[in-house]
């Protein structure tokens, strides 16, 4: 049986031709739409009824979109872990499978968090800038062993962040809405505590929680009022975990000493955002997952999820992986 696939995952688009022989082997016709970061509701609706499955990024598969794409759409194979842009309840009602790659980017994302912590603690970007501006300045830095890290969301990435921070001698606080395994807590010297206590005591606050109804705007005007003076906020999770206007106000008023942001409420970040002009803010284009090895693993797992969801035989997929090699 022939199937049509809408392929819109930004990280797969540059290498789609590499996988053409595989898609042809399985009788898949691939539609590749123009994508700038993600597809909107309206952009997906333009293809409604024309595809049986999709390999997508953070495209807006809302209830309206899913209803328009059903009953033909059978499988949404999400490239990566986060599926908050997909209305899973509506998908379940319509019989549409939603598949993803859990624990996809734990290592690169947790590395990014430690990179941001070190950058702020050791003042690395600002010392470099001063030198290149012709200023010989000795900016005050801190050893990580003098600092407390609070991690909000102690899942796979949060645990990896805490393990890395422990190696630097940081004091460790954790917060989560679900119980965390006591062996991890004890072995890594993590103190689990409430959100307010964590914000009041942490020099660095790393957001590593999923985006869900309990975490939407978890960091807002009220909770930012609890932060320790001089604290730095790091968000490599999802943009809407932070109320962005409230964050901007906290930075402008000096309630936060700085922020490192890989994700935003609106992506790409609008060019008129005040964040772009703040010297105490480090920004990245939703790229903390950057890792060739991780991307390769997710490419193949996403393809496997797609084929399996369509009921196609995946037993020969490993041979295809060897044949097509790596980028």
Backbone bond lengths (Angstrom), bond angles and torsions (degrees), N, CA, C in turn:
res aa  C-N    CA-C-N  psi(-1)  N-CA   C-N-CA  omega(-1)  CA-C   N-CA-C  phi
1 X - - - 1.460 - - 1.522 109.54 -
2 X 1.323 116.21 140.87 1.460 121.62 -179.69 1.533 109.66 -92.53
3 X 1.326 115.68 139.60 1.456 120.81 177.40 1.522 109.31 -127.85
4 X 1.326 114.96 153.30 1.462 121.38 175.59 1.519 108.92 -111.98
5 X 1.328 116.26 132.86 1.466 122.51 -176.64 1.525 109.31 -119.53
6 X 1.316 116.30 131.03 1.467 121.89 171.76 1.521 107.12 -92.05
7 X 1.347 116.58 114.19 1.463 120.67 -176.77 1.522 108.77 -108.84
8 X 1.331 115.82 110.62 1.470 120.43 -175.33 1.521 112.97 -130.25
9 X 1.333 117.85 9.62 1.469 120.89 -179.44 1.526 109.22 -70.67
10 X 1.337 118.75 116.92 1.471 120.68 -173.26 1.521 114.76 -55.61
11 X 1.338 117.61 -34.98 1.455 119.58 -177.09 1.525 112.74 -77.25
12 X 1.341 116.82 -16.89 1.462 119.54 177.23 1.519 112.62 -94.28
13 X 1.315 117.39 -21.10 1.465 120.26 -176.14 1.532 113.08 -57.75
14 X 1.339 119.18 -42.33 1.469 118.01 -178.98 1.524 114.36 -67.49
15 X 1.346 117.42 -17.48 1.465 120.18 -175.81 1.524 111.99 -118.23
16 X 1.327 117.08 16.78 1.462 119.81 -174.45 1.525 111.91 -61.16
17 X 1.331 117.72 -35.22 1.461 119.87 -178.48 1.529 111.56 -64.40
18 X 1.304 116.79 -29.25 1.462 120.38 177.45 1.528 111.34 -59.69
19 X 1.334 116.38 -33.95 1.458 120.87 -175.36 1.525 113.10 -94.77
20 X 1.339 118.65 1.26 1.462 121.10 -178.28 1.526 112.98 -56.24
21 X 1.348 118.76 -44.41 1.479 117.76 179.14 1.526 112.66 -59.19
22 X 1.313 116.97 -37.05 1.468 121.12 178.28 1.523 110.35 -66.47
23 X 1.332 116.47 -46.92 1.461 119.88 179.43 1.535 110.42 -61.14
24 X 1.328 117.15 -41.85 1.461 120.79 178.85 1.525 111.11 -62.76
25 X 1.330 115.88 -40.61 1.469 120.51 179.82 1.524 111.17 -58.66
26 X 1.312 116.07 -38.60 1.470 120.58 -178.22 1.527 112.58 -90.80
27 X 1.328 117.48 6.29 1.462 120.33 177.40 1.510 113.84 70.34
28 X 1.322 116.20 33.37 1.461 120.63 -178.31 1.521 110.38 -100.39
29 X 1.324 115.74 125.51 1.455 121.89 170.35 1.519 107.34 -91.70
30 X 1.312 117.05 125.77 1.465 120.91 -173.72 1.525 110.24 -109.16
31 X 1.324 114.87 124.46 1.463 122.13 172.70 1.525 107.08 -97.25
32 X 1.333 117.03 125.40 1.459 121.69 178.73 1.536 108.52 -115.04
33 X 1.336 117.51 101.39 1.466 119.87 -178.97 1.526 111.16 -82.13
34 X 1.325 117.50 161.69 1.472 118.96 171.24 1.526 109.58 -68.19
35 X 1.324 116.46 131.16 1.464 121.00 -176.18 1.518 109.35 -131.51
36 X 1.328 115.70 131.75 1.462 120.83 170.49 1.521 107.15 -120.56
37 X 1.306 116.03 91.98 1.469 125.41 -178.23 1.527 112.28 77.67
38 X 1.330 118.71 -53.55 1.470 121.42 -179.86 1.526 109.10 -162.26
39 X 1.344 115.89 161.21 1.455 120.64 176.83 1.525 109.76 -91.06
40 X 1.309 116.11 136.61 1.459 122.30 176.10 1.526 109.75 -81.60
41 X 1.320 116.04 172.08 1.466 120.83 174.54 1.520 110.67 -51.08
42 X 1.335 115.59 -53.01 1.456 121.09 -174.65 1.522 111.71 -62.40
43 X 1.317 116.07 -37.92 1.465 119.64 -179.77 1.529 111.68 -67.54
44 X 1.331 117.89 -38.09 1.465 119.85 176.95 1.526 110.32 -69.97
45 X 1.326 116.77 -39.62 1.468 120.79 -178.53 1.526 111.74 -59.21
46 X 1.319 117.11 -27.49 1.468 120.12 178.13 1.526 111.73 -63.26
47 X 1.339 116.92 -20.37 1.465 121.68 -179.64 1.529 112.12 -108.63
48 X 1.318 118.64 2.79 1.469 122.37 -175.40 1.522 110.91 -56.11
49 X 1.337 114.72 134.56 1.450 120.73 179.31 1.510 114.70 83.40
50 X 1.341 116.74 -0.14 1.463 119.96 -175.71 1.530 113.19 -108.05
51 X 1.338 117.52 -4.62 1.468 118.41 -177.23 1.522 111.39 -138.69
52 X 1.350 113.75 148.84 1.468 121.48 -177.13 1.525 112.35 -94.17
53 X 1.322 115.77 -22.82 1.465 120.98 -176.99 1.522 108.25 -154.96
54 X 1.312 115.33 163.80 1.454 119.29 178.57 1.517 111.28 -141.38
55 X 1.315 115.14 143.51 1.461 122.25 165.00 1.523 104.61 -107.16
56 X 1.327 116.51 111.64 1.460 119.47 -169.37 1.526 111.71 -126.95
57 X 1.321 113.98 164.52 1.451 121.27 170.14 1.520 108.08 -98.12
58 X 1.320 116.38 -129.30 1.465 120.44 -179.94 1.527 111.09 -90.84
59 X 1.323 116.38 41.23 1.453 121.32 -179.53 1.526 110.49 -67.13
60 X 1.324 116.19 151.82 1.465 121.89 -172.46 1.529 112.15 -85.92
61 X 1.331 115.66 79.81 1.454 120.58 176.93 1.527 109.19 -86.36
62 X 1.332 114.04 77.91 1.461 121.79 179.64 1.529 109.71 -81.47
63 X 1.320 116.06 174.44 1.470 119.74 178.53 1.523 110.70 -59.23
64 X 1.329 116.20 -41.33 1.465 120.32 178.61 1.528 111.35 -59.23
65 X 1.309 116.79 -44.74 1.462 121.49 179.60 1.526 110.72 -65.43
66 X 1.317 116.61 -45.78 1.463 120.65 -177.07 1.524 111.37 -63.55
67 X 1.328 116.86 -40.14 1.459 119.91 178.03 1.522 111.11 -63.32
68 X 1.343 115.61 -37.76 1.463 119.45 179.97 1.528 111.45 -71.33
69 X 1.336 116.77 -31.08 1.471 120.79 -177.40 1.519 112.57 -85.20
70 X 1.333 117.47 -22.64 1.458 121.52 177.53 1.543 108.20 -78.25
71 X 1.328 117.20 156.37 1.475 127.46 2.09 1.530 114.11 -87.97
72 X 1.348 116.71 0.82 1.468 117.65 -175.87 1.523 111.89 -67.00
73 X 1.335 117.41 -40.66 1.465 120.70 -177.35 1.530 110.36 -68.14
74 X 1.315 115.73 122.84 1.480 120.76 -177.77 1.527 113.26 -111.13
75 X 1.341 117.43 -31.41 1.466 119.99 -172.77 1.526 110.39 -140.44
76 X 1.332 116.01 130.67 1.461 121.96 167.73 1.521 106.07 -109.17
77 X 1.331 116.04 110.94 1.461 121.26 178.41 1.522 107.27 -102.38
78 X 1.319 115.60 103.32 1.464 121.71 -175.38 1.523 109.85 -81.37
79 X 1.340 115.67 127.22 1.460 120.53 175.36 1.529 107.54 -77.36
80 X 1.336 116.30 107.03 1.460 120.52 -178.84 1.512 111.92 111.21
81 X 1.315 114.49 -161.78 1.464 120.84 -171.56 1.524 113.81 -100.33
82 X 1.339 116.76 -50.82 1.464 121.19 -171.17 1.518 112.85 -67.52
83 X 1.328 117.12 128.44 1.460 121.81 179.33 1.526 111.42 -123.98
84 X 1.341 116.19 25.44 1.459 119.85 -178.40 1.522 112.65 -70.95
85 X 1.344 118.30 -15.42 1.466 120.16 178.44 1.524 112.15 -84.67
86 X 1.330 116.30 -0.98 1.468 121.90 -179.66 1.525 109.28 -110.26
87 X 1.329 116.97 130.16 1.465 121.16 176.30 1.525 107.65 -78.02
88 X 1.325 115.24 91.86 1.459 119.65 -174.09 1.526 112.79 -67.45
89 X 1.326 116.99 -33.44 1.469 119.57 178.80 1.524 110.00 -64.47
90 X 1.325 116.63 -43.80 1.463 120.15 178.39 1.518 110.72 -65.70
91 X 1.337 116.64 -40.01 1.468 120.28 178.50 1.519 110.84 -60.81
92 X 1.328 116.66 -42.71 1.467 120.57 179.82 1.530 110.70 -63.10
93 X 1.338 116.68 -42.42 1.468 119.92 179.36 1.525 111.41 -62.52
94 X 1.318 116.53 -34.19 1.458 121.62 -176.36 1.527 112.89 -91.11
95 X 1.330 117.08 0.48 1.450 121.01 178.67 1.517 114.10 74.15
96 X 1.329 116.74 27.14 1.460 121.88 179.61 1.526 108.46 -99.35
97 X 1.323 116.96 123.31 1.455 120.83 178.54 1.530 110.39 -74.39
98 X 1.335 115.84 141.01 1.462 121.84 174.45 1.526 107.28 -121.79
99 X 1.336 115.80 119.01 1.461 120.65 -177.52 1.531 109.65 -126.88
100 X 1.321 115.56 149.80 1.472 120.28 -179.50 1.521 109.94 -147.60
101 X 1.333 115.69 -172.71 1.465 121.71 179.17 1.523 108.87 -118.90
102 X 1.318 119.02 91.86 1.467 120.40 177.77 1.522 111.31 -61.24
103 X 1.318 115.29 150.49 1.467 120.99 175.19 1.533 111.92 58.72
104 X 1.331 115.43 36.35 1.467 119.37 -173.34 1.520 113.10 -75.35
105 X 1.323 117.29 -41.01 1.468 120.38 -169.01 1.527 113.11 -126.20
106 X 1.326 115.85 29.53 1.459 120.33 -177.77 1.528 111.93 -55.13
107 X 1.314 117.46 -46.27 1.467 120.34 -173.94 1.526 112.52 -70.21
108 X 1.334 120.61 -53.34 1.465 117.98 -179.35 1.522 113.87 -65.15
109 X 1.329 117.86 -36.47 1.472 119.30 -179.25 1.518 110.66 -67.43
110 X 1.328 117.30 -43.40 1.470 119.29 179.53 1.526 111.00 -67.28
111 X 1.334 117.39 -34.02 1.465 119.93 173.60 1.525 110.55 -61.42
112 X 1.329 116.03 -41.86 1.472 120.26 -179.88 1.520 111.10 -61.00
113 X 1.333 116.24 -42.71 1.466 119.78 179.46 1.520 110.42 -59.26
114 X 1.342 116.93 -46.72 1.468 119.31 179.52 1.524 110.92 -65.04
115 X 1.322 117.12 -34.39 1.455 119.98 176.17 1.517 111.86 -61.02
116 X 1.321 116.32 -43.31 1.466 120.24 178.16 1.530 111.31 -65.52
117 X 1.326 116.52 -42.03 1.466 119.54 178.90 1.528 110.25 -59.64
118 X 1.321 116.19 -47.45 1.466 120.12 179.96 1.526 111.62 -63.76
119 X 1.329 116.45 -39.01 1.465 119.65 -179.99 1.518 111.15 -59.86
120 X 1.331 116.92 -45.05 1.466 120.25 -179.56 1.525 111.43 -74.22
121 X 1.328 117.35 -43.78 1.467 119.23 -176.66 1.521 111.40 -64.36
122 X 1.321 116.61 -39.43 1.465 120.58 -177.25 1.530 112.84 -97.65
123 X 1.352 116.05 -0.14 1.477 121.49 176.28 1.535 112.91 59.41
124 X 1.305 117.41 32.70 1.455 121.36 -171.81 1.534 114.07 -63.04
125 X 1.351 119.76 -49.19 1.470 117.93 -179.12 1.525 112.52 -63.09
126 X 1.330 116.79 -34.52 1.464 120.43 -174.24 1.531 111.46 -79.20
127 X 1.332 117.23 -33.19 1.470 119.24 174.17 1.529 110.62 -67.26
128 X 1.315 116.27 -41.10 1.462 120.41 177.55 1.533 110.29 -60.80
129 X 1.332 116.14 -44.65 1.468 120.71 -179.19 1.527 111.23 -63.04
130 X 1.337 116.19 -42.16 1.467 119.88 -179.61 1.527 110.46 -62.72
131 X 1.320 116.63 -45.03 1.461 119.84 179.69 1.526 111.53 -60.91
132 X 1.312 116.83 -43.67 1.459 120.55 -178.56 1.527 112.42 -71.78
133 X 1.336 115.73 -19.44 1.468 120.38 173.59 1.530 111.66 -87.32
134 X 1.341 116.93 2.58 1.456 120.66 179.13 1.512 114.43 84.08
135 X 1.348 116.68 18.85 1.469 119.98 -178.66 1.528 109.17 -110.92
136 X 1.354 115.14 123.83 1.470 121.23 176.99 1.523 107.36 -92.11
137 X 1.354 116.14 92.75 1.463 121.20 -175.22 1.514 110.07 -123.46
138 X 1.314 115.04 140.08 1.464 120.43 176.30 1.533 107.23 -105.04
139 X 1.318 115.54 92.61 1.461 120.13 -176.92 1.529 109.93 -76.14
140 X 1.327 117.43 142.37 1.467 120.14 -178.30 1.521 111.85 -72.26
141 X 1.320 116.07 125.94 1.453 121.60 176.52 1.514 110.71 -117.50
142 X 1.328 114.36 175.74 1.465 120.11 179.30 1.514 109.23 -132.33
143 X 1.326 116.58 148.67 1.453 121.09 168.37 1.524 108.19 -77.41
144 X 1.327 116.77 142.97 1.463 118.45 178.41 1.520 111.56 -62.59
145 X 1.324 116.82 -24.79 1.467 120.01 178.69 1.525 112.01 -67.19
146 X 1.321 117.08 -13.21 1.462 122.42 177.17 1.524 112.16 -93.21
147 X 1.337 117.06 -1.04 1.468 121.18 -169.13 1.527 112.29 -117.29
148 X 1.316 113.09 155.52 1.468 121.41 175.60 1.519 109.08 -110.28
149 X 1.328 115.43 132.04 1.464 122.23 176.89 1.519 109.35 -108.31
150 X 1.321 116.01 129.96 1.456 121.27 172.78 1.515 109.86 -111.92
151 X 1.331 117.41 125.27 1.463 122.24 -179.57 1.521 108.54 -110.57
152 X 1.327 115.80 121.45 1.462 122.28 177.94 1.525 107.39 -99.83
153 X 1.325 115.70 109.03 1.457 121.63 -175.40 1.508 110.32 102.36
154 X 1.334 116.43 89.84 1.466 120.77 -174.75 1.525 109.42 -99.81
155 X 1.338 114.62 59.41 1.460 121.34 173.14 1.515 109.25 -92.75
156 X 1.323 116.98 -149.70 1.467 120.29 -177.33 1.517 112.13 -59.19
157 X 1.348 116.40 -49.40 1.465 119.38 -178.35 1.523 110.36 -70.02
158 X 1.319 116.98 -44.31 1.462 119.97 179.80 1.513 112.12 -57.73
159 X 1.325 117.12 -42.37 1.467 120.79 177.59 1.522 111.11 -62.55
160 X 1.348 116.25 -42.12 1.470 119.46 -179.56 1.526 110.81 -65.43
161 X 1.328 117.29 -37.42 1.463 120.61 176.68 1.524 110.19 -62.42
162 X 1.321 116.44 -45.54 1.463 120.52 -178.57 1.533 111.48 -64.75
163 X 1.322 117.48 -39.61 1.472 119.81 177.91 1.527 110.65 -61.74
164 X 1.328 116.53 -43.52 1.459 120.09 179.87 1.522 110.92 -64.98
165 X 1.331 116.40 -43.59 1.465 120.43 -178.85 1.520 111.61 -65.94
166 X 1.311 116.49 -33.08 1.471 119.92 178.49 1.528 110.65 -60.87
167 X 1.351 116.31 -37.07 1.465 119.99 -179.33 1.529 111.80 -64.42
168 X 1.338 116.89 -22.56 1.462 121.44 178.29 1.530 112.09 -92.69
169 X 1.333 116.39 2.47 1.458 120.16 177.40 1.511 114.94 79.82
170 X 1.329 118.20 19.63 1.462 120.27 179.83 1.532 110.51 -74.84
171 X 1.331 115.61 150.85 1.459 120.71 168.83 1.522 107.18 -78.18
172 X 1.336 117.07 136.79 1.460 121.12 -168.10 1.521 112.55 -119.60
173 X 1.328 114.93 127.30 1.464 122.20 174.60 1.525 108.22 -121.11
174 X 1.321 116.90 145.18 1.455 121.42 178.00 1.510 111.54 -133.47
175 X 1.321 115.41 151.61 1.464 120.97 177.38 1.516 108.57 -142.32
176 X 1.328 116.38 134.12 1.464 120.34 178.01 1.517 108.74 -156.82
177 X 1.332 116.18 157.27 1.468 120.15 179.42 1.526 111.22 -87.01
178 X 1.340 117.40 -7.87 1.466 120.85 176.97 1.517 108.89 -119.13
179 X 1.325 117.87 153.05 1.466 119.83 178.35 1.522 110.95 -63.07
180 X 1.322 115.97 140.81 1.463 122.35 177.83 1.517 108.76 -102.92
181 X 1.328 115.52 139.69 1.471 120.49 -176.01 1.526 110.95 -51.77
182 X 1.326 117.89 127.33 1.467 120.66 -175.96 1.521 113.26 -62.26
183 X 1.335 118.31 -28.18 1.462 118.58 179.54 1.521 110.86 -66.83
184 X 1.346 117.45 -39.39 1.467 119.43 177.14 1.522 110.34 -64.24
185 X 1.316 116.82 -44.97 1.469 121.59 -178.20 1.523 110.58 -60.59
186 X 1.337 116.38 -47.22 1.460 120.39 -177.01 1.528 112.31 -70.26
187 X 1.323 117.04 -44.42 1.463 120.68 -175.94 1.526 112.33 -66.87
188 X 1.333 116.50 -27.65 1.458 119.82 -176.59 1.530 113.49 -106.43
189 X 1.316 116.58 3.69 1.460 119.86 176.52 1.513 113.77 63.79
190 X 1.325 116.56 38.75 1.463 121.77 -179.04 1.520 109.73 -94.39
191 X 1.306 116.08 132.84 1.466 120.87 174.05 1.523 108.12 -99.41
192 X 1.325 116.56 113.64 1.461 120.50 176.96 1.526 108.53 -81.46
193 X 1.320 115.78 134.50 1.460 119.70 -173.68 1.521 109.88 -151.56
194 X 1.330 115.70 175.46 1.456 120.82 178.11 1.517 111.65 -75.57
195 X 1.336 115.53 162.89 1.459 120.15 -176.73 1.524 111.75 -61.76
196 X 1.306 117.43 -43.95 1.461 119.08 -177.73 1.528 111.20 -62.81
197 X 1.318 116.35 -45.41 1.464 119.75 179.98 1.522 110.43 -62.06
198 X 1.330 116.26 -41.31 1.470 119.87 179.62 1.525 110.75 -61.62
199 X 1.322 117.09 -45.99 1.465 120.29 -178.95 1.524 111.80 -66.11
200 X 1.310 116.64 -35.02 1.470 120.18 -178.84 1.530 112.92 -71.44
201 X 1.334 117.33 -23.70 1.469 120.48 -173.30 1.524 115.12 -109.26
202 X 1.321 118.06 -12.13 1.466 120.50 -171.22 1.524 112.47 -90.40
203 X 1.335 115.52 135.94 1.464 121.18 171.09 1.529 110.35 -80.73
204 X 1.331 115.69 -33.40 1.462 122.08 176.48 1.525 108.01 -127.29
205 X 1.329 116.26 133.01 1.469 122.33 -179.26 1.522 107.29 -118.96
206 X 1.324 116.64 116.39 1.458 121.26 -179.87 1.524 109.69 -108.27
207 X 1.330 115.98 121.88 1.462 121.48 178.21 1.517 108.91 -91.64
208 X 1.315 115.77 117.13 1.466 121.50 -178.23 1.520 111.84 -134.78
209 X 1.324 116.56 29.49 1.456 121.55 -178.44 1.530 110.60 -95.28
210 X 1.325 115.64 160.76 1.457 121.00 172.17 1.525 109.20 -69.70
211 X 1.320 115.63 160.16 1.462 120.12 170.39 1.520 108.11 -90.90
212 X 1.308 116.34 117.34 1.459 122.82 178.94 1.529 107.61 -152.23
213 X 1.323 118.80 176.86 1.470 119.04 -177.49 1.525 114.62 -56.39
214 X 1.328 118.20 -27.20 1.468 119.69 -179.27 1.527 112.62 -82.56
215 X 1.332 117.09 -19.34 1.465 119.40 -177.15 1.528 113.75 -107.32
216 X 1.330 118.07 -7.87 1.457 120.05 179.08 1.533 109.61 -60.99
217 X 1.331 116.94 123.94 1.472 123.78 -177.71 1.529 111.41 52.51
218 X 1.331 115.28 36.48 1.465 119.51 175.56 1.528 110.21 -58.92
219 X 1.319 115.82 -36.73 1.459 120.91 175.24 1.523 107.10 -96.88
220 X 1.325 116.12 108.76 1.456 122.74 -173.32 1.524 109.31 -139.36
221 X 1.313 116.71 -172.20 1.465 119.88 -177.06 1.526 111.65 -57.95
222 X 1.338 116.76 -40.84 1.465 119.37 -179.21 1.524 111.53 -67.77
223 X 1.348 117.30 -51.12 1.458 119.34 -176.22 1.529 111.63 -69.23
224 X 1.331 117.41 -30.96 1.468 119.53 175.74 1.524 111.02 -66.92
225 X 1.322 116.99 -23.25 1.452 120.62 174.93 1.515 113.30 -69.97
226 X 1.341 116.63 -14.19 1.466 120.48 -179.39 1.526 112.22 -90.86
227 X 1.331 118.07 -12.95 1.463 119.12 -170.02 1.524 111.85 -67.04
228 X 1.317 113.53 148.75 1.455 121.65 177.17 1.534 109.59 -65.69
229 X 1.323 118.47 135.70 1.472 119.68 176.22 1.531 110.87 -55.35
230 X 1.327 115.85 132.85 1.462 120.04 179.93 1.515 114.11 89.35
231 X 1.340 118.05 2.63 1.456 120.84 -177.58 1.527 111.34 -73.89
232 X 1.328 114.95 155.90 1.460 122.99 177.16 1.525 108.10 -120.23
233 X 1.332 116.84 131.96 1.465 122.53 179.96 1.528 109.36 -101.60
234 X 1.325 116.62 133.42 1.460 122.40 179.15 1.526 108.03 -123.35
235 X 1.336 116.39 123.18 1.462 120.28 178.94 1.523 110.49 -122.83
236 X 1.339 115.51 107.03 1.461 121.93 172.85 1.527 109.76 -116.98
237 X 1.342 116.72 16.67 1.461 121.29 -176.70 1.532 109.99 -92.73
238 X 1.322 116.30 -93.85 1.453 122.66 177.33 1.522 108.75 -138.50
239 X 1.319 116.25 141.93 1.458 120.58 -176.28 1.518 114.43 -55.34
240 X 1.349 119.52 -48.10 1.462 120.25 -176.02 1.521 115.43 -68.33
241 X 1.337 119.04 -2.24 1.464 119.54 170.79 1.527 109.45 -64.49
242 X 1.324 116.57 -23.92 1.462 122.34 -178.80 1.524 109.90 -112.29
243 X 1.312 116.49 131.75 1.463 122.45 170.55 1.531 106.20 -75.89
244 X 1.331 116.44 101.77 1.464 120.58 -169.16 1.530 113.93 -61.45
245 X 1.339 119.68 -44.77 1.470 118.38 176.75 1.530 112.82 -59.33
246 X 1.336 116.59 -36.73 1.462 119.54 178.08 1.525 110.69 -67.41
247 X 1.317 116.60 -38.22 1.469 120.85 177.00 1.523 110.61 -63.60
248 X 1.318 116.64 -45.26 1.468 120.66 179.54 1.523 110.37 -59.98
249 X 1.332 116.33 -43.04 1.467 120.12 178.75 1.519 111.06 -62.65
250 X 1.338 117.38 -42.18 1.471 120.93 -179.85 1.522 110.95 -63.73
251 X 1.320 117.38 -37.09 1.468 120.91 177.94 1.525 110.96 -70.29
252 X 1.322 116.09 -42.73 1.463 119.98 -179.19 1.527 111.86 -65.65
253 X 1.333 115.67 -33.60 1.469 120.37 -178.18 1.522 112.41 -87.66
254 X 1.318 118.23 -4.79 1.456 121.14 178.49 1.513 114.69 81.79
255 X 1.344 117.73 10.74 1.462 119.20 176.99 1.526 111.21 -72.12
256 X 1.323 116.15 -24.88 1.466 122.18 171.04 1.520 107.63 -115.61
257 X 1.328 116.40 139.59 1.460 119.62 178.18 1.522 111.34 -78.35
258 X 1.327 117.12 -25.12 1.448 119.77 -178.94 1.511 111.62 -177.27
259 X 1.319 115.52 174.96 1.463 121.32 178.41 1.524 109.04 -151.04
260 X 1.328 115.39 148.90 1.460 122.79 172.36 1.526 106.11 -124.67
261 X 1.321 116.19 120.21 1.459 120.67 -171.01 1.525 110.64 -127.87
262 X 1.316 115.74 122.10 1.458 121.60 175.04 1.521 111.01 -103.84
263 X 1.327 116.86 -14.30 1.465 122.74 -176.03 1.516 109.41 -134.36
264 X 1.350 115.65 155.78 1.457 120.55 -172.27 1.524 110.37 -144.68
265 X 1.326 115.85 160.89 1.464 119.43 178.55 1.514 111.46 -63.63
266 X 1.319 116.78 -39.31 1.466 122.35 175.18 1.519 107.69 -119.03
267 X 1.336 116.30 125.15 1.460 120.98 179.84 1.521 110.28 -125.91
268 X 1.340 117.60 134.59 1.463 128.29 -2.90 1.532 112.13 -61.68
269 X 1.317 115.96 155.14 1.453 121.54 179.67 1.532 108.95 -61.50
270 X 1.344 117.92 125.86 1.474 120.21 179.81 1.529 111.73 -56.90
271 X 1.320 115.91 143.05 1.463 121.08 -175.85 1.523 112.76 -68.35
272 X 1.334 117.71 -14.19 1.463 119.69 177.69 1.523 112.44 -96.26
273 X 1.346 117.73 9.87 1.466 120.09 179.38 1.522 110.60 -66.82
274 X 1.338 117.85 131.04 1.466 120.82 176.25 1.530 113.08 -59.03
275 X 1.336 117.25 -22.56 1.461 120.40 -179.32 1.528 111.60 -59.40
276 X 1.316 116.78 -31.24 1.458 121.18 -176.85 1.523 113.11 -68.09
277 X 1.307 116.86 -17.30 1.468 120.35 -177.38 1.528 112.88 -109.23
278 X 1.343 117.01 9.27 1.463 120.44 -176.95 1.529 110.52 -94.93
279 X 1.315 116.30 123.19 1.461 120.93 -177.34 1.526 112.27 -70.41
280 X 1.330 117.63 -22.83 1.464 120.66 -177.20 1.530 112.59 -97.83
281 X 1.325 116.65 21.19 1.461 121.56 179.82 1.525 109.47 -125.55
282 X 1.334 116.69 129.05 1.452 122.88 174.69 1.531 108.01 -103.27
283 X 1.328 116.50 130.98 1.460 121.54 -172.73 1.524 110.96 -123.84
284 X 1.326 115.95 148.48 1.462 121.90 174.04 1.528 108.43 -145.39
285 X 1.322 115.85 156.38 1.471 122.39 -173.40 1.526 112.19 -90.44
286 X 1.351 116.78 62.35 1.469 123.00 178.68 1.528 109.24 48.33
287 X 1.321 115.46 58.38 1.452 121.06 -170.76 1.524 113.51 -132.49
288 X 1.332 118.03 16.93 1.466 118.93 -178.81 1.525 111.97 -72.04
289 X 1.344 116.93 -8.31 1.463 119.98 176.74 1.525 112.06 -84.35
290 X 1.330 117.08 3.14 1.464 120.80 -172.46 1.531 111.71 -60.58
291 X 1.333 115.33 115.56 1.465 122.16 -179.38 1.519 107.81 -171.84
292 X 1.331 119.34 112.53 1.462 120.09 179.72 1.521 113.33 -54.47
293 X 1.318 117.05 -41.04 1.468 119.76 -178.87 1.524 111.19 -66.22
294 X 1.337 116.44 -41.96 1.464 119.93 179.10 1.522 110.75 -67.08
295 X 1.328 117.03 -43.44 1.465 119.88 178.82 1.526 111.04 -59.19
296 X 1.330 116.14 -44.39 1.463 119.85 -179.35 1.524 110.78 -60.76
297 X 1.312 116.70 -43.89 1.466 120.98 178.90 1.529 110.81 -61.12
298 X 1.322 116.31 -41.56 1.465 120.41 -178.65 1.532 110.96 -71.41
299 X 1.337 118.05 -38.77 1.470 119.80 174.96 1.527 110.56 -49.91
300 X 1.332 115.13 -53.53 1.462 119.47 -173.85 1.526 112.46 -72.10
301 X 1.309 117.17 -37.00 1.466 118.57 178.39 1.522 110.69 -66.87
302 X 1.331 116.71 -36.45 1.462 120.78 178.76 1.526 110.61 -66.19
303 X 1.324 116.50 -40.89 1.466 120.32 176.50 1.524 110.57 -64.69
304 X 1.336 116.06 -43.29 1.472 119.89 177.75 1.534 110.76 -59.30
305 X 1.328 116.82 -45.58 1.465 120.31 178.54 1.524 111.58 -58.95
306 X 1.327 115.68 -41.04 1.461 120.68 -179.95 1.527 110.87 -63.44
307 X 1.331 116.08 -51.93 1.459 120.36 -177.18 1.524 111.60 -63.45
308 X 1.314 115.96 -44.78 1.458 120.41 -179.69 1.524 110.76 -63.53
309 X 1.328 116.53 -39.96 1.464 120.25 178.70 1.514 113.06 -64.00
310 X 1.343 116.24 -29.49 1.466 120.99 177.77 1.528 112.15 -86.36
311 X 1.338 116.19 -0.20 1.460 119.99 178.91 1.508 113.94 78.90
312 X 1.331 117.53 21.63 1.458 122.32 179.99 1.526 110.52 -91.88
313 X 1.299 116.31 152.37 1.464 122.81 -176.58 1.532 110.10 -72.26
314 X 1.313 116.94 120.00 1.469 120.80 -179.32 1.530 111.89 -104.64
315 X 1.313 117.00 9.87 1.465 119.19 -175.05 1.529 112.53 -64.76
316 X 1.329 117.41 -26.56 1.457 119.52 -179.56 1.511 114.22 -95.88
317 X 1.320 117.07 11.24 1.463 119.98 -173.88 1.530 112.36 -66.40
318 X 1.319 117.04 -34.51 1.460 119.54 -179.73 1.529 111.15 -64.49
319 X 1.334 116.48 -36.75 1.464 119.62 176.65 1.523 111.03 -65.31
320 X 1.314 116.21 -39.55 1.460 119.82 175.77 1.525 110.44 -62.82
321 X 1.294 116.03 -38.20 1.474 119.90 179.54 1.524 110.62 -62.33
322 X 1.321 116.86 -41.78 1.472 120.04 178.44 1.521 110.68 -67.97
323 X 1.332 116.47 -39.10 1.454 120.74 -176.71 1.536 111.52 -67.44
324 X 1.314 116.11 -41.63 1.464 119.67 -176.16 1.530 112.66 -84.09
325 X 1.332 116.10 -16.85 1.465 119.52 176.33 1.505 113.04 66.05
326 X 1.338 115.57 -159.08 1.465 122.34 -177.67 1.506 108.74 -122.40
327 X 1.337 114.03 159.11 1.465 119.32 173.96 1.517 110.09 -72.16
